[in-house]
Amino acid sequence: MRFRILVKIPIVAFFLLMAIVSCSTDNVDDSVTDDGGLDDDEIVTELHAAFAEFNSDATTIYLDGSNVVIETTGLPNHETVYWGEGNELYIEEDGVATTPSIMSSNNNATTITVDATPDLTGNTVATQLNTIGIAVSGASIFNDQEGNGALDQAAASLDWTGAHIGPGVYHYHLEPKAFTNDDDNLVGILLDGVFLYGRRDYPSGDYPTDLDESGGHFGPTPHNPDGEYHYHIINEVYSTTGSYLAFAGPYQGY
């Protein structure tokens, strides 16, 4: 035999209880969803305008939830000695101690996933070897290191736009003059989801004077006149290269 226990609540107590529940509900922050996330106004629903500048022949870029996925063949859309003789984009560069050509490398393709909205509230993070970002050309961006040492030891192998091959992928260490040369042009995006621009500020055309340790600051860009945090190539010649480091770090957007 089953028993049911009935609890009788006085009518006054019932309405008092309902009023407490109602007040508690009214005080809930509408900006937080059931899963603890931000409200719909904070959800990224379209790609940043800067992605329109990326080489569409080399890159496929799309949103995946709160992330942006960038798939690239790693094949740049500009001339370099590293294309190898016979390629239409090959140029002779006397004095460059070439490593293998782009087409002889079998692992140019790279995929990175970045936050659609960089988290600028945490600690800075040092860059590591290999790909630290993707340039608008579709090729990788590397930091200021070569193997286990400084970039100086490999400077002789850098082409006219501050790039070479090794390990495997064609990548930029220095200001990529093929698409930014002492200007405010877009260079690419780094692994923390922050965009990298050339040495000059937008819209003034001056060299920024308020950059942090990463070469970043908050301000307008050609793709966001309202302003956002972004990096610049720092206007300081690197060592004996006669050019400027693309990015040495640390990241600010993790």
Steps between C-alpha positions, in 0.01 A plus 500: 500500500630845406455803724494863397600764751305819464638823644246772551638853467291788632386728219685805644825307517451382141475851357794612711710218355402591142597863559848394619552278195383781269740752653789256473426443131481872429851547638663249263751667262347471154845526344586146611349203321405164650841359412686783669596672174444853381173617352429490129629853455852374585498200266713541187285426196722621216868513416701811578527734199879456493467141380382627161863595428636147533604320182188300416694270265707379796270536801163371612371693802181429693331533838474195724301604805705763681811419296633587158662219303761593239604227261780589260702332229794709620573609142558879479361711216814703434839461336797345677809300415347222708244409237781335307598538135217434257224637720332817374559671835870413512749788504875492525640636824875516492661457836219301663631174641190306405354208685273257305234652273133534586391237252757247621359525851218256571345649813413861423138463613418638844179537702461722805202571724472833681248670727257713304522747789849503656516472879705799614436447871754227572876471517735559210635186331835459327512393136635159405686364199313425176178671388390788724252644250377507141580788265258645246703328227409160644850421629602460865644761734786391731658681797855630548659160553654255256530148635655526843666835446454857387383584149840653413641158418246452221485859372692413182219269389222760527356621171406858403185483710659360817405136450652160433417131533563284801378286655298416195278807468572834335474762776576862588730610780531864393271773365343333192573769244295316241186645664610744771793737473507787749121542493180412690409195292367179652772237549296210638356349815688336788413193705334707772247640251654849489566660161848623404549818296795679344729751669276805459180586683157556346375754405785738593772319307738568789704245692304417817666611824278320751575136416530243778771234530338301219471791261128529563252769600132590481395724214332521158607277214411501128251224581359638824490881518335476844818347638622166634816353645750412225872451443744695285835398360728692735700771325842382618754342264582150615870423544693464174201421278432860398127438548235468771377196690148396408418404861708389796230487766375448756139442404246718680179327393501176699 
